[in-house]
Amino acid sequence: MESRSRHFKANAAASLANPVLQANLKTAKGKFVDKRAIAIKEIDDFEGSREAARNIRNRVLENLDLWLEKFEENATARGATVMWAKDGDEICRHVAEIGKRHGVQKAAKSKSMLSEEANLNMALTAAGIRPIETDLGEYILQINNNEAPSHIIAPVVHKSLDEVADLFHQVHKTPRKTEIPALTREAREVLREHFLTADMGISGGNFLIAETGSVALVTNEGNGRMVTTLPRVHVVITGIEKVVPTLEDLSLLMRLLPRSATGQSISNYVSVLTGVKTPAERDGPEHLYFILVDNGRADVVGTEFQDMLRCIRCGACMNHCPVYQTIGGHAYGWVYPGPMGSVLTPLYTGLENAIDLPQAATLCNQCGVVCPVMIPLPELLRKLREKQVEKHLRPWFERIALKIWAGVAASPPLYALGTWLGVRYLKWLAGGRDRIPVLGVAPGWTLGRDFPAPEGKTFREQYAERQGKR
């Protein structure tokens, strides 16, 4: 999937030309936005809560190694095994070895973006273990030829009800249903057998709590609890940045996460899982493994991009992003779409492998305003753009144009002359119309839209006239 990030422009063009996708995105647009706006009003001091959440995440990142050691100590004391993975390949090796050790033939999976980073399903299949996605959205994608998710919270937001109805009819060999309750019931009936027969459960982790060695899972479907309590082996795969110090810190973050993600005061299921099943308990895993993953995260700690590691994966940035709302998630080419993906993908996979993603934003700052942990996403995107120019990753003509622009902008006489000439050139191109269909010096700009023609004189000309009248 990394290579697809190199082709953002082509992916975006294909998304814009897909009428079915455009109709689906239009239907979904704004739903999470409106719900979030209502939900955050329930918090008396929302901005104060955001600042407190930012401070919690910063506190961890400033001493990440110490908090991870504390988590490992407390998780181990409660019967868990803590393992470490440098990259996706090591994740796959760990899980395959765990499966072999316990004779696993089937693994039921709750939603895990880290497993997407590692292409874990492919590795499990190669190891003779059948992976079953149990999150409804992820399950739909899996039976649709292992399609990639397009959103971290709502992975099938790009699909319509009719598309899902057709898919279930085709795969399950059942009568076609078009009512959501009937489709979800059908999915439950299919998945129930897998929950009861899976040897291993695999989940992500929204947060790791250092003081108790616990993992917190936040879901809206009961599959998360089925995956983590019924199989005899539970494997948690999560990033090293997900640790928080205390349960009290978790409670604050939980006031923000569901409201920012889906506009809910609280998710349907919030599970705090600690240790293995004791003899007195009726459910829970006999074996619990934590796989704590680097995969590029450690390289970000201590850099100018460290703020990005505060991310709690709520998806609010993409829900509010005009670019994401227009092209969907697949155009970004990797696991994380939207503004967060435009920062994370270059950081994790290499700036040269995601050359267009830092430009895949208008820098309108809607993402930064809604981020519950106050990540300055536009600022990070701007820094990535600077890095690209410094490393000569942008086209030569673009770098030259930026140098010319910098020289002109620093010289008031040249700037005045440039704006005067520019306005007259654009008026000439417009030919009396209010729109320019083809922008002569930059025709690529008008391939999918018209350029507004100047309405009047330059700011300097208007200012001079007003000063003259005074």
N, C-alpha and C positions, 0 to 999 in steps of 0.2 A: 504493500500500500504506500510505502514511502515515495516510490517513483511517481505516483499520481499527483503528489504535491508539486511536482515540477511543471505540471500542465494546468495550472489553475485557470488561466485565461481560456484555454480550450474547453475545460470542464464547465466553466461559468457560461460560455457561449452555448454549449449543449444544453445546459439547464434552462437558459432563457428561451431556447428554441423548442423546448418540450412542453406542449400545451397541457398535457395531463398533469405534469409536475407543477406547472404554474397555477393551474386551477386548485390543486391540493394545497399549495403554499398559501394561496389567497384565502382559502377556507380556514386554515389554521392561524393565519396572521392575527396577532393581537389578543388571542385568548389568554395566554399566560400573562401578558402585559396588563390587561384589565384586572385580572384576579390579584396580581401582585399589588397593584395600586390600592386595592381595597384592603388587602391583608395587612400591609405595613401600617395602616392607620390604627390597628389594634395595639401597637406598641407606642407607649407614651413618648418615649425619647428614642426614636428610630435612629437618628444620626449619632446619638450617644452610644447606642448599642453597636452600631457599625464601628465606631472608634474603638470600643472595648474589644470587639472581635478582631480587629486589625492588630491590636496590642497583644492579644493572646497568641495569634499566629506569628507575630514578630518575635515574641518571647521564645517560642519554640525554635524558630529558624536561627536565632542568634546562638543557640547552644544545642543544635539538632543532635549531635552525637551523644550528648549526655542524656537527653530525653529518650532517645532510642535505646540506650543502654538500660535506663530505668524501666522502660517498657519490657525489654527482653527479660530482665531480672524477675519482674512481677508476673509476666506471662508464664515463664518457665516454672516459677514456684507453684503455679496453679495447674500444672500438668501439661502445658502446651509445649510444642517444639518450635523454636524460632529459627528460621532459615533466611539467608540473604541471597539476593539475585542481582547481579550486575546489569543484566540485559534480558531481552525477551527469550533468547536461547536458553539462558540459565533457568528462567522460570519454567520453560517447557521440560527441561531435564529434571528439575526438582519434582514437578508434578508427576511426570512419568515414573520416576523412581518410587515416589510414594505409592502410586497406583500398583506398581509391581510388588512392592513390599507387602501390601495388604490384599493382593489378589483382586484388584478392582477390575470389573468388566464394563461398568456403566457409571458415568459421572453426571449428576444433576447440577446444573449451573444456575446460580442467580446472576444478576447483571454485574459485570466486572469490566471496566474500561481497560484495566491492566491486561486482562486476558486478550482483549482486542489488540493492544499494543504488541503482544507476543505471538499473535496468531495461534493461540493455545489449542483451539479446536482441531486444527490441522495436525498438530503434534500429538494430541491425544488419540486421534484416529490412527495415526501411524504407529502408536504404541499399543494398539489393540484395545483401546478404551473408547467406548461410545459416548460422546458428549451430547447432552440434551439441554438446550436453553429453556429455562422455565419462566423467565420474565415474558409476558405476553408479546411485547414488541419484539424482543430478541428471538422468541420462538417463531414469530411470523417471518422474520428475516432469515432464520436458519432454514426453514422449509422452503423458502424462496431462493434456493441455490446459494445459501450462505451469503446473502446480500449484506453489505456493511450498513451499520446504523448511520442515520443522518442527524441525530441529536443525542446528547448524552443523557437526557431525562426521558424524552419521548422518541425512541429510536425509529418509529415508523410514522412520524409526523408527516412524511412526504407521501404517504399512501392514502387512498380513499377507502371508504367503506366497501364500495363495490369491488375494488381490487382485492381486499382481504376476503370478501365473500367468495370470489372466484377461486382464490388460492386454496381456501379451506375445502371447497367443493372438489377441487382437483386432487389435492393431496390426501384428504381424509376419506374420499369416496362417499361422501354424505350428501343429502339433498342441500341445495344452495340456500343459505340463510342470509337475510339482509338486516336483521335486527341485532344490535350490539349485545343485548343480554343473551340471545341465542348463540351468537358466535363465541362469547366468553365462556358460556357453559360447555360448548363443544371443546374448547381448548382445555378446560378443567378436566373433562372426562378423559381426554387423550393423555394429559400430563399426569393424572393421578397415579396411573400404573408406574410411570417412571419414578415418581417420588418414592413409591413403596418398594421398588426393586433396585434403586441406585445404591451402589456400594460406597460411593464417595460424593460429598457435596462440595462445590466450589463456589465461593462468593468473593466479592470485593469487600472493601471496608470504607465507610464514610469517614470514620475517625478511629484512631487507636488511643486508648486512655492509659497514660503512663503509670498513674498511681495504682491501678488495679490490674493492668495487663489485659484489658478487655478490648473488644472491637465493637463499635456501634454501627448498626446497619439501619438505613432509613429507606423504606419502601412503601408503595401503595398497594402491593399485592401480597397475598399470603405465601407466595412461593419462596420468599426469602427465609421465612421461618421453617418451611418444610425442608428446604435444602440444608439448613444448618442444624436441624435437630433429628431428622429421621435417619440419614445415612450414618454408618458407624465411624466414618472418617470425614472430617471437615477441614478443608484447606482454604485459608484466607489469603488472598493475593492483593496487596495494596502498596502504595508508594510510601517511601520513607518520610515524606513531608506531611503525612496524614496524622501524625501523633499530636495529641494535646495533653497538657499536664494533668488535669483533674476532671472529675465528673462535674464539678461546678462549671468549669470552662465549657464542657460539652453542653450543659444546659443553656448557656448563653448562645452558643453557636446554633443550637437547635431552635432557638426563637427566630433565627434569621434564615436558616437553610430552606425549610419548606415554604416559607412565605416568598422567598426569592425565586424558588424553583417552580412551584406549581400554584402559588397563591393560596396555600392552605395554612391554617394556624398551626397544624401539626399533621404529619403524614399518618396514613392509616396504621402503619406498623413502625415502631421504633424499638429495635432490639439491642440490648447491651449484653453481649455474650462473653462469659468469663470461664475459662478452664474447661476441662473434660467432665463428662458425666460421672457423678459419684455413685456409690452403691445404693444410696437412698433415693436417687433420682430416676424417674421413669423414662425420660427422653434426653437427648443430647448426644454428642459424639463420644465415642470411646477414645478417639485419637484426634487431636487438634494441632494443626500446623499453621504457622504464620510465615508467609513468604514476603519479606520486605524488600521492595524493588527500588533500585537506583534508576537505571535506564535513562541516564542523562540528567537526573535531578541534582546529584551531588556537584556536578560541574557548574550549576547555577547558583549554589549557595555561596554567599560572599561576593557576588558580582553585582553589577548595576541592574541585573534582571531578577534579583532575589525576590522582589515583591510578588512576582508571578507565582511563587511557591505558596503564597497565602491562599490560593484558589481552593474553594471548598466544593467545586463542581456543581454549582446550582443551575447553570445554564442561563442565568438572567441576562448576561451580556449578549448572547446570540438571540434571545427572545426579543431584545430591543434593537438589534442591529439592522439597519435598512438593507445592508448588503446580504446578510444571511437570509433575511425575510424574502429576498428577491430570488436567490439562487439555490437555497437549501444547503444541506450539509455535505453532500457527496462531492461537490465541486472543490472542497478544500483538500481532498485527496488523502486524508489520514484520519486517525481516530477522533481528533478534536476539531470541530468546526467553529465558525464564528470568530469573534475577536480573540477569545481565549486560545483557539487553535492557531490563529495567525501569529500568536506569540509563542505558544508551546511547541508547535511543530518545528519551526526553525531552531529553537533551543535544543530540542530532543533529537532531531534527526539531522541537523546541520543546516546552516543558513543557505548553503549552496543547493540543498535539496528542496528548498521551499522558496524559490527566488521571488515569486510574486505575492506570497501571503502577507508580508508586511505592508504591501500596497493595497491589500484587499479590504480597505476600510476608508471611510470618509473623514475619520478623526472628529466626528461630531460629538464624541464623548458621552453619548447615551449609555454606552457600556460602563464607562467609569463612574457615572452618576448612580447607576443601579447596583453596582457590585457591592455585596454585603460586607466584604472585607477591604473595601476601598483600594483596590488595585488600580493604579493609574494606567489603564490599558493604552490609551492614545499616546502617552509619553513613552511607553515601552515599544510600541510600534514605530514611533519616530526614531528611537535609538537603534532599532533593528535596521531601519532604512539608512541611517548614518553608517552602520557597520557594513552594509552592502556596498555603499559608495567607497568607503575606506579600503575594502578588500577587492575593489574593481569587479564586483559581481553584477553590477548594473551595466547595460549597454554603453558603449563608448560615447555615442551621440547624446545619451541622456546625461552622462557625467559632464560632458562639455557644455550642454545647455544649462545645467545647474551652475557651473562656474561663471558662465556669461550672465546668468540671472543674478548671481551674487554680486558681480561687479556693477551691474546696472542698478540694483537695489541700493547699493552703498553710495551711489552718486546721484544726488538730487537732480542735477541738470539732465543726466542720461535717463533717469527714471521718468522725468517729465516728458522728454522727447519720445521715449518708448511708448508711454501711454497715449500720447497724442497720435503717433503713427498707428498704434494698435487699434485704437477706436475707429480711425478712418479706414483702415484695412478691413475691419470686421463689417463696417457699414457698407463698404464696397462689395464684399462677399454677399451680404444680405440682399442687396439690390432692392431696397425698399420694403422687404419683408421683415417680419418680427422674429423669424427663425432662420438659421443658416444650416442647410441640409448637409453640406460638405465643408468641413473646416480645412482650408487649403494647406496650411503649414502642419497640421496634425489631423489628417483624415481619419485615423483610427478612433479619434474621440467621437466622431459622428457616425460610426458604423451602426450603432444601435440607438441613437438619439440625435435630435437636432440641437444645435448650439444657439442659445438666446442671443439675438442681435442687440447691440448697445442701443439704449433708448434716447440718449442725448449726449451732452458734452462730458468731458472728463471732470473728475472732482476738482482738479486744480483750476480748470477753466470756470467752473461754477463758483468756486471760492473767490477767484479774482473778480468776477462780475459782482458778487455781493459786496466785496470790499470796496469796489469802485462806486457802487450806489451809496454806500455809507459815507 
